[in-house]
Amino acid sequence: MNALEIVRLMNREDCKVATAVGRELSAIARAVDAIVSGMRRGGRLIYVGAGSSGRMAVLDAAECPPTFGISPKRIVALIAGGRRAVTGAVEGAEDSVRNGERDLRAKKLTPDDVVVGIAASGTTPYVLGALQFARKQGAATVAITANRRMPAARLAEIVIAPEVGPEVLTGSTRLKAGTSQKMVLNMLSTASMARLGHVYENLMIDAEMTNEKLAQRAVRIVQEASGKSVSTAKHALRAAGHDPRMALAMLKLGVDAREAKRKLREARDDLRRALGEKVASDE
């Protein structure tokens, strides 16, 4: 094949991924509900994976704190082989059931945590060890795999198994299987954070303002969500100590920073509830 023929084939196969993920939406929604329930009780979302799956998990976990303003201690990713495995292969790291249990035990797992094991093959010993230990500890378990007939699926309470079919490069699960994992992880974290109130409408109301670009974005978020002018949004942000959530509460309720803070505290930081707006039920 020439270059165009190769990429055309890959693109044709990639088009199947979204459809395969679409068939798993009910299971993904159940996983989101479990994550939200656990986190509301003080639990954590803990991803466990090896190789490409582990790197996908590390990426998703790393992007949540700046996007949603949540503590990095609340969304954790464990990868077989540890930090070195993020940028390179660690020989044999994924082959130990005991290491999966050891790494999860070191995180002091609680029944309020949700453990998401990611293994395209469904047989990765490191992931199986973590899922087995999580079940013994009473934590909720989720498996993301390309094969629901494998051990990972049997160990988890919730199974998300997009059937993407054979890879263009036989056995290279970083391709379609990896793409499906990325899509599922996007849904799990984004939907969970939205349900937990870290999103207002489709805006990143809790995004961290760590540079000038993000500071300008915060102004646009407050301006768009409140319907006020840019200058009014800037003034409210300054008065709110550069907290977009508090600034929006001030503008929507017509109150000062102290009153907005009190309203948010009474609503347990649920912005919609503090604003007196409709909140989606947990049904």
C-alpha positions as CSV (number, residue, x, y, z in Angstrom):
1,M,0.0,0.0,0.0
2,N,1.1,3.6,-0.6
3,A,0.7,6.2,2.2
4,L,-2.7,7.3,1.1
5,E,-4.0,3.8,1.0
6,I,-2.7,3.1,4.5
7,V,-4.2,6.1,6.1
8,R,-7.5,5.7,4.2
9,L,-7.7,2.1,5.6
10,M,-7.0,3.3,9.1
11,N,-9.5,6.1,8.9
12,R,-12.2,3.6,7.7
13,E,-11.5,1.4,10.7
14,D,-11.4,4.4,13.1
15,C,-14.9,5.3,12.0
16,K,-16.1,2.1,13.7
17,V,-14.9,3.2,17.1
18,A,-17.6,5.8,18.0
19,T,-20.3,3.3,17.0
20,A,-18.8,0.6,19.2
21,V,-18.5,3.1,22.2
22,G,-22.1,4.1,21.5
23,R,-23.3,0.6,22.2
24,E,-21.8,0.9,25.7
25,L,-23.4,4.1,26.8
26,S,-25.7,2.5,29.4
27,A,-22.7,0.9,31.1
28,I,-20.7,4.1,30.9
29,A,-23.6,6.0,32.5
30,R,-23.8,3.4,35.3
31,A,-20.1,3.9,35.9
32,V,-20.5,7.6,36.1
33,D,-23.3,7.2,38.7
34,A,-21.0,5.0,40.7
35,I,-18.1,7.5,40.5
36,V,-20.3,10.4,41.5
37,S,-21.9,8.5,44.4
38,G,-18.4,7.4,45.7
39,M,-16.9,10.9,45.3
40,R,-19.8,12.5,47.1
41,R,-19.0,10.3,50.1
42,G,-15.4,11.4,50.0
43,G,-14.1,8.6,47.8
44,R,-11.7,8.8,44.8
45,L,-11.7,7.8,41.2
46,I,-8.7,5.4,40.7
47,Y,-7.6,4.3,37.3
48,V,-5.4,1.2,36.9
49,G,-3.7,0.2,33.7
50,A,-0.5,-1.0,31.9
51,G,1.2,0.1,28.8
52,S,-0.9,2.2,26.4
53,S,-4.0,1.8,28.7
54,G,-2.0,3.0,31.7
55,R,-0.7,6.0,29.8
56,M,-4.2,6.9,28.7
57,A,-5.3,6.7,32.3
58,V,-2.4,8.9,33.5
59,L,-3.3,11.5,30.8
60,D,-7.0,11.7,31.8
61,A,-6.2,11.9,35.5
62,A,-3.6,14.6,35.0
63,E,-6.0,16.8,33.0
64,C,-8.8,16.8,35.5
65,P,-7.4,19.1,38.2
66,P,-6.7,22.1,35.8
67,T,-9.9,21.5,33.9
68,F,-12.3,21.0,36.8
69,G,-10.4,22.5,39.8
70,I,-10.5,19.2,41.7
71,S,-7.7,18.1,43.9
72,P,-5.2,15.7,42.2
73,K,-5.7,13.4,45.2
74,R,-9.3,12.8,44.2
75,I,-8.5,11.3,40.7
76,V,-5.5,9.0,40.7
77,A,-3.9,6.9,38.0
78,L,-1.8,3.8,38.7
79,I,0.3,2.4,35.8
80,A,2.3,-0.8,35.9
81,G,6.0,0.0,36.3
82,G,5.3,3.4,37.9
83,R,6.4,6.8,36.5
84,R,9.1,5.3,34.2
85,A,6.4,3.4,32.4
86,V,4.7,6.7,31.3
87,T,7.4,7.5,28.8
88,G,8.9,4.1,28.1
89,A,8.5,0.4,28.4
90,V,9.2,-1.3,31.7
91,E,10.0,-4.9,31.1
92,G,7.5,-7.3,32.7
93,A,5.8,-4.6,34.8
94,E,2.3,-5.7,33.8
95,D,2.8,-9.4,34.4
96,S,2.4,-9.3,38.2
97,V,-0.9,-9.7,39.9
98,R,0.8,-9.0,43.2
99,N,2.0,-5.6,42.0
100,G,-1.5,-4.5,41.1
101,E,-2.7,-5.3,44.6
102,R,0.5,-3.7,46.2
103,D,0.1,-0.4,44.3
104,L,-3.6,-0.2,45.2
105,R,-3.0,-1.1,48.8
106,A,-0.4,1.7,49.0
107,K,-3.2,4.1,48.2
108,K,-5.1,3.0,51.3
109,L,-8.2,2.0,49.3
110,T,-11.6,2.6,50.9
111,P,-15.1,1.3,50.1
112,D,-16.0,4.8,48.9
113,D,-13.3,4.6,46.1
114,V,-14.1,3.5,42.6
115,V,-11.5,1.5,40.8
116,V,-11.5,1.5,37.0
117,G,-9.3,-1.2,35.5
118,I,-8.3,-0.6,31.9
119,A,-7.1,-3.6,29.8
120,A,-7.8,-4.0,26.1
121,S,-7.1,-7.8,26.3
122,G,-8.9,-8.2,29.6
123,T,-6.1,-10.4,30.8
124,T,-3.4,-8.0,32.1
125,P,-2.3,-9.5,35.4
126,Y,-1.5,-6.1,37.0
127,V,-5.1,-4.9,36.3
128,L,-6.6,-8.2,37.5
129,G,-4.7,-8.0,40.8
130,A,-6.0,-4.5,41.4
131,L,-9.6,-5.4,40.6
132,Q,-9.4,-8.5,42.8
133,F,-8.1,-6.4,45.7
134,A,-10.7,-3.7,45.1
135,R,-13.5,-6.2,45.3
136,K,-12.2,-7.6,48.6
137,Q,-12.1,-4.1,50.1
138,G,-15.7,-3.4,49.0
139,A,-14.8,-0.7,46.5
140,A,-16.9,-0.3,43.3
141,T,-15.1,-1.8,40.3
142,V,-15.3,-1.0,36.6
143,A,-13.6,-2.7,33.7
144,I,-12.8,-1.1,30.4
145,T,-11.9,-3.8,27.9
146,A,-12.2,-4.8,24.3
147,N,-13.3,-8.4,25.2
148,R,-16.1,-8.9,27.7
149,R,-15.4,-12.7,27.8
150,M,-12.1,-12.2,29.6
151,P,-11.2,-12.2,33.3
152,A,-11.3,-8.4,33.8
153,A,-14.9,-8.4,32.8
154,R,-15.7,-11.2,35.2
155,L,-14.1,-9.4,38.1
156,A,-15.8,-6.0,37.7
157,E,-19.3,-5.0,38.7
158,I,-19.6,-2.7,35.7
159,V,-18.2,-3.8,32.3
160,I,-17.6,-1.3,29.5
161,A,-16.5,-3.3,26.4
162,P,-16.6,-1.5,23.0
163,E,-16.1,-4.2,20.4
164,V,-14.0,-2.4,17.9
165,G,-12.9,-5.4,15.9
166,P,-9.4,-6.5,14.7
167,E,-6.7,-3.8,14.5
168,V,-5.2,-2.7,11.2
169,L,-1.9,-3.7,12.7
170,T,-2.7,-7.1,14.3
171,G,-2.6,-7.0,18.1
172,S,-1.7,-3.3,18.3
173,T,-4.3,-2.2,20.8
174,R,-3.0,1.3,20.9
175,L,-5.0,1.9,17.7
176,K,-8.8,1.3,17.8
177,A,-8.9,-0.1,21.2
178,G,-6.8,2.7,22.6
179,T,-9.0,5.3,20.8
180,S,-12.1,3.7,22.4
181,Q,-10.5,3.8,25.8
182,K,-9.7,7.5,25.4
183,M,-13.3,8.2,24.4
184,V,-14.7,6.3,27.4
185,L,-12.3,7.9,29.9
186,N,-13.3,11.4,28.5
187,M,-16.9,10.5,29.2
188,L,-16.3,9.0,32.7
189,S,-14.3,12.0,34.0
190,T,-16.2,14.8,32.2
191,A,-19.7,13.5,33.0
192,S,-18.7,12.8,36.6
193,M,-17.3,16.3,37.1
194,A,-20.4,17.8,35.5
195,R,-22.7,15.9,37.8
196,L,-20.5,17.0,40.8
197,G,-21.0,20.6,39.8
198,H,-17.6,21.4,38.4
199,V,-19.2,22.5,35.1
200,Y,-21.8,25.3,34.6
201,E,-23.8,24.8,31.4
202,N,-21.0,23.8,29.1
203,L,-18.4,26.1,30.8
204,M,-15.4,25.1,32.8
205,I,-16.4,27.2,35.8
206,D,-13.7,25.7,38.1
207,A,-10.8,25.7,35.6
208,E,-7.5,26.8,37.3
209,M,-6.2,30.1,36.1
210,T,-2.5,29.2,35.9
211,N,-1.5,31.4,33.0
212,E,-2.6,34.5,31.2
213,K,-4.6,32.6,28.5
214,L,-6.6,30.8,31.3
215,A,-7.1,34.1,33.1
216,Q,-8.7,35.6,30.0
217,R,-10.8,32.5,29.6
218,A,-12.1,32.9,33.1
219,V,-13.3,36.4,32.2
220,R,-15.1,35.0,29.1
221,I,-16.7,32.2,31.1
222,V,-18.1,34.7,33.7
223,Q,-19.1,37.1,31.0
224,E,-20.9,34.5,28.9
225,A,-22.6,32.7,31.9
226,S,-23.8,36.0,33.5
227,G,-24.7,37.9,30.3
228,K,-22.9,40.9,31.7
229,S,-20.2,43.0,30.0
230,V,-16.5,42.1,29.9
231,S,-15.7,44.9,32.3
232,T,-18.3,43.8,34.8
233,A,-17.0,40.3,34.6
234,K,-13.5,41.5,35.3
235,H,-14.6,43.6,38.2
236,A,-16.5,40.6,39.7
237,L,-13.6,38.3,39.3
238,R,-11.3,40.7,41.1
239,A,-13.8,41.1,44.0
240,A,-14.1,37.3,44.2
241,G,-10.4,36.8,44.5
242,H,-10.3,35.4,40.9
243,D,-12.8,32.6,41.7
244,P,-15.1,32.3,38.6
245,R,-17.7,30.3,40.6
246,M,-18.0,33.1,43.3
247,A,-17.9,35.8,40.7
248,L,-20.8,34.2,38.8
249,A,-22.8,33.8,42.0
250,M,-22.2,37.5,42.7
251,L,-23.5,38.6,39.3
252,K,-26.4,36.2,39.1
253,L,-27.7,37.0,42.6
254,G,-26.7,40.6,42.7
255,V,-24.8,40.2,46.0
256,D,-21.3,41.0,47.2
257,A,-18.4,38.5,47.6
258,R,-19.2,37.7,51.2
259,E,-22.8,36.9,50.6
260,A,-22.0,34.9,47.5
261,K,-19.5,32.8,49.5
262,R,-22.2,32.2,52.2
263,K,-24.7,31.1,49.6
264,L,-22.2,28.7,48.1
265,R,-21.3,27.3,51.5
266,E,-24.9,26.7,52.4
267,A,-25.4,24.9,49.0
268,R,-22.3,22.8,49.8
269,D,-20.6,24.4,46.8
270,D,-23.4,23.3,44.4
271,L,-23.5,26.4,42.1
272,R,-26.9,25.7,40.6
273,R,-28.4,25.1,44.0
274,A,-26.9,28.3,45.3
275,L,-28.4,30.2,42.3
276,G,-31.8,28.6,42.9
277,E,-31.6,26.9,39.5
278,K,-32.9,23.4,38.6
279,V,-30.6,20.6,39.6
280,A,-30.7,17.3,37.7
281,S,-31.9,14.4,39.9
282,D,-29.7,11.4,40.6
283,E,-32.4,9.0,39.1
